[in-house]
Amino acid sequence: MTRTPARVLLAVIAAAGTLTTAGCANEAILHKVTTAPSPSAVRTPAAHPSPAAAPVLTPAQAQSALITDADLGAPWTPTQGTATWRDSLLKAKTNIPDCQRLLDALYADELLGTPATTQAVTTLDDPDDDAQLRYQVAAFPQADVNRTLDWLRTLPQKCANFTATTTRSGTQTIQVTEATLPEVGDAREALHLTLTGTTPEGDQSTLTLDTAAVRVGDDTITLTNGGLGTVPTDAMQQAVQTGTQRLTDVQKQGRVQV
């Protein structure tokens, strides 16, 4: 039997050890390349803080910005209840979309929509002219207010003359014209409406209605003054003039960040 020299065995063992070491090294390199980084090493985009909401008036501030019967003088008094002509004449249907939207807004007392934040409302009566004035201070997004004011400006053309059917007083003939406001606030619009028809008793009737909206910064004033017969325009003029100055003064007191 032929024996392998010891030197040859040692060379073979050394070569095998070298191959084993290289294989382990290659495996380590492979694992190093393919192993995913730990979660703590993964970077994620920083979260951006939400923008702060615009500051608003407190309920007490909104209330203090309202007008009173003393601002308008006699014969105006605090209201004794909802005017009867509201249900009998403003609750009406027409087939003209823009005119229907106007009637719905007047009936709901939401010329600019439903306020999402603080609001304050007062209602005053003029017994001499059977008139009622509703006055509101509220906050709406400026873009929404400006969009609604732009829409109101189109109504003297779109709804100059149309008819609407009421639930209690039959068909009413309605005219819409632009009304004049003093140059107050940052943006404003006003309309003058007349509704002519018959009462549930069959008598001729005419409802006169003035409605206006004024934006003062981030807040708005809306009012509606209506009555059976002639409604003097000075009430709306005085309410807007006095109310805008009062709201401006209240805004200077500071607002609440929400």
C-alpha positions as CSV (number, residue, x, y, z in Angstrom):
1,M,0.0,0.0,0.0
2,T,1.4,3.4,-1.0
3,R,1.5,6.1,1.6
4,T,0.8,9.7,0.9
5,P,3.7,11.9,2.1
6,A,3.0,14.0,5.1
7,R,3.9,17.2,3.2
8,V,1.2,16.5,0.7
9,L,-1.5,16.0,3.4
10,L,-0.5,19.2,5.1
11,A,-0.8,21.1,1.8
12,V,-4.3,19.6,1.2
13,I,-5.5,20.5,4.7
14,A,-4.1,24.1,4.3
15,A,-5.9,24.5,1.0
16,A,-9.2,23.2,2.4
17,G,-8.9,25.7,5.2
18,T,-8.3,28.5,2.8
19,L,-11.4,27.6,0.8
20,T,-13.6,27.3,3.9
21,T,-12.5,30.7,5.1
22,A,-13.2,32.3,1.7
23,G,-16.6,30.7,1.6
24,C,-17.5,32.0,5.0
25,A,-16.3,35.5,4.0
26,N,-18.3,35.4,0.8
27,E,-21.4,34.3,2.8
28,A,-20.9,37.2,5.2
29,I,-20.6,39.6,2.3
30,L,-23.8,38.2,0.8
31,H,-25.7,38.6,4.0
32,K,-24.3,42.1,4.5
33,V,-25.6,43.2,1.1
34,T,-29.0,41.5,1.2
35,T,-30.0,42.2,4.8
36,A,-32.6,45.0,5.1
37,P,-31.8,47.9,7.3
38,S,-33.4,48.0,10.8
39,P,-36.6,50.0,11.1
40,S,-34.8,52.7,13.2
41,A,-32.5,53.4,10.2
42,V,-35.4,54.1,7.8
43,R,-36.2,57.8,7.4
44,T,-39.7,58.9,6.9
45,P,-40.8,62.4,5.8
46,A,-41.5,64.8,8.7
47,A,-45.2,65.4,9.3
48,H,-46.3,68.9,8.5
49,P,-48.4,70.6,11.2
50,S,-52.0,71.4,10.2
51,P,-52.5,75.1,9.6
52,A,-54.3,76.9,12.5
53,A,-57.9,77.8,11.9
54,A,-58.7,81.5,11.6
55,P,-59.5,83.2,14.9
56,V,-63.2,83.8,15.5
57,L,-65.3,86.1,17.6
58,T,-66.5,84.7,21.0
59,P,-70.2,84.4,21.5
60,A,-70.1,87.4,23.8
61,Q,-68.3,89.5,21.2
62,A,-70.7,88.5,18.4
63,Q,-73.6,89.4,20.7
64,S,-72.1,92.8,21.5
65,A,-71.7,93.5,17.7
66,L,-75.5,93.4,17.1
67,I,-77.6,96.5,16.7
68,T,-80.5,97.3,19.0
69,D,-83.9,99.0,18.6
70,A,-82.2,102.1,20.1
71,D,-79.9,102.3,17.1
72,L,-82.9,102.6,14.7
73,G,-85.1,104.7,17.0
74,A,-88.9,104.7,17.1
75,P,-91.0,102.9,16.2
76,W,-88.6,99.9,16.3
77,T,-88.9,97.6,19.3
78,P,-87.7,94.1,20.3
79,T,-89.7,91.5,18.4
80,Q,-93.0,90.0,19.6
81,G,-92.7,87.0,17.4
82,T,-92.2,85.7,13.8
83,A,-94.0,87.8,11.2
84,T,-97.0,86.0,9.7
85,W,-96.1,86.9,6.1
86,R,-93.0,84.8,6.3
87,D,-94.8,81.5,6.1
88,S,-97.7,82.7,3.9
89,L,-95.5,84.5,1.2
90,L,-91.9,83.4,1.4
91,K,-92.6,79.7,1.5
92,A,-93.0,79.5,-2.3
93,K,-91.9,77.5,-5.4
94,T,-90.7,78.5,-8.8
95,N,-89.2,76.7,-11.7
96,I,-86.2,79.1,-12.0
97,P,-83.3,77.6,-10.1
98,D,-81.6,80.8,-9.1
99,C,-84.9,82.4,-8.0
100,Q,-85.8,79.3,-6.0
101,R,-82.4,79.5,-4.3
102,L,-83.1,83.1,-3.3
103,L,-86.6,82.3,-2.0
104,D,-85.3,79.4,0.1
105,A,-82.5,81.5,1.5
106,L,-84.9,84.3,2.5
107,Y,-87.3,81.9,4.1
108,A,-84.6,80.2,6.1
109,D,-82.9,83.5,7.0
110,E,-79.7,82.1,5.6
111,L,-78.7,84.4,2.8
112,L,-75.0,83.3,3.0
113,G,-75.8,79.7,4.1
114,T,-75.5,78.1,7.5
115,P,-72.7,79.6,9.7
116,A,-70.1,77.0,10.8
117,T,-68.9,79.1,13.8
118,T,-70.1,81.7,16.2
119,Q,-73.2,83.6,15.3
120,A,-75.6,86.1,17.0
121,V,-79.0,87.1,15.9
122,T,-81.5,89.8,16.8
123,T,-85.0,90.6,15.5
124,L,-86.8,93.9,15.7
125,D,-90.3,95.0,14.8
126,D,-91.8,98.1,13.3
127,P,-95.5,98.0,14.2
128,D,-96.3,101.1,12.2
129,D,-95.3,99.5,8.9
130,D,-96.0,95.9,10.0
131,A,-92.3,95.3,9.2
132,Q,-89.7,93.0,10.8
133,L,-85.9,93.3,10.6
134,R,-83.7,90.3,11.3
135,Y,-80.0,91.0,11.8
136,Q,-77.2,88.5,12.1
137,V,-73.4,88.6,12.8
138,A,-71.5,85.4,11.8
139,A,-68.3,84.1,10.4
140,F,-68.0,82.5,7.0
141,P,-64.9,81.7,4.8
142,Q,-64.1,84.8,2.8
143,A,-64.1,82.9,-0.5
144,D,-67.6,81.6,0.2
145,V,-68.9,85.0,1.0
146,N,-67.4,86.7,-2.0
147,R,-68.8,83.9,-4.2
148,T,-72.3,84.4,-2.8
149,L,-72.1,88.2,-3.2
150,D,-71.1,87.7,-6.8
151,W,-74.2,85.4,-7.2
152,L,-76.5,88.0,-5.6
153,R,-75.3,90.6,-8.1
154,T,-76.7,88.5,-10.9
155,L,-80.2,88.2,-9.6
156,P,-81.6,91.6,-10.7
157,Q,-81.1,90.2,-14.2
158,K,-81.9,86.5,-13.6
159,C,-84.9,87.1,-11.4
160,A,-86.0,90.6,-12.5
161,N,-89.6,89.3,-12.9
162,F,-90.9,85.9,-12.1
163,T,-93.9,84.1,-10.5
164,A,-93.9,81.7,-7.5
165,T,-96.6,79.6,-6.0
166,T,-97.1,79.9,-2.2
167,T,-98.7,77.3,0.1
168,R,-101.2,79.8,1.5
169,S,-101.5,82.8,-0.8
170,G,-101.6,81.4,-4.3
171,T,-99.4,82.8,-7.0
172,Q,-97.1,85.8,-6.3
173,T,-95.5,88.1,-8.9
174,I,-92.0,88.9,-7.8
175,Q,-89.7,91.6,-8.8
176,V,-86.0,91.8,-7.9
177,T,-83.9,94.9,-8.2
178,E,-80.5,96.1,-6.8
179,A,-80.6,98.1,-3.6
180,T,-78.1,100.8,-2.5
181,L,-75.9,100.4,0.5
182,P,-73.4,102.8,2.1
183,E,-69.7,102.1,1.3
184,V,-69.0,100.1,4.4
185,G,-67.1,96.9,5.0
186,D,-64.8,95.1,2.6
187,A,-67.6,93.8,0.3
188,R,-71.3,94.2,0.2
189,E,-74.5,93.6,-1.8
190,A,-78.2,94.3,-1.3
191,L,-81.5,93.5,-3.1
192,H,-84.9,94.9,-3.1
193,L,-87.9,92.6,-3.7
194,T,-91.6,93.1,-4.0
195,L,-94.1,90.2,-3.9
196,T,-97.6,91.0,-5.2
197,G,-100.6,88.8,-5.0
198,T,-103.5,88.0,-2.7
199,T,-103.9,87.1,0.9
200,P,-105.6,83.9,2.1
201,E,-108.7,86.0,2.6
202,G,-108.6,87.1,-1.1
203,D,-107.3,90.7,-0.5
204,Q,-104.6,92.2,-2.6
205,S,-101.2,92.3,-0.9
206,T,-97.7,93.6,-1.5
207,L,-94.7,92.4,0.5
208,T,-91.7,94.6,0.3
209,L,-88.4,93.1,1.3
210,D,-84.9,94.5,1.5
211,T,-82.0,92.1,2.1
212,A,-78.2,92.8,2.4
213,A,-74.9,91.2,3.2
214,V,-71.7,93.0,4.2
215,R,-68.3,91.3,4.8
216,V,-66.1,92.9,7.4
217,G,-62.8,91.0,7.4
218,D,-63.5,87.4,8.4
219,D,-67.0,88.3,9.7
220,T,-70.3,89.1,8.0
221,I,-73.5,91.1,8.7
222,T,-76.7,89.9,7.0
223,L,-80.1,91.5,7.4
224,T,-83.6,91.2,6.0
225,N,-86.2,93.9,6.5
226,G,-89.7,93.2,5.2
227,G,-93.2,94.3,5.6
228,L,-96.7,94.4,4.1
229,G,-96.7,97.7,2.2
230,T,-93.9,100.3,1.9
231,V,-90.8,99.6,3.9
232,P,-88.6,102.7,4.3
233,T,-85.0,102.0,3.1
234,D,-83.5,104.1,5.8
235,A,-83.8,101.2,8.3
236,M,-81.5,99.0,6.3
237,Q,-79.1,101.9,5.6
238,Q,-78.9,102.8,9.3
239,A,-78.6,99.2,10.4
240,V,-75.7,98.5,8.0
241,Q,-73.9,101.8,8.8
242,T,-74.1,101.4,12.6
243,G,-73.6,97.7,12.6
244,T,-70.4,97.7,10.5
245,Q,-68.8,100.3,12.8
246,R,-69.8,98.3,15.8
247,L,-68.5,95.0,14.4
248,T,-65.2,96.7,13.5
249,D,-64.8,98.0,17.0
250,V,-65.4,94.5,18.5
251,Q,-62.9,93.0,16.1
252,K,-60.2,95.4,17.5
253,Q,-60.7,93.8,21.0
254,G,-59.0,90.6,19.8
255,R,-60.3,87.2,18.6
256,V,-60.1,83.6,19.9
257,Q,-57.7,81.2,18.2
258,V,-59.5,77.8,17.5
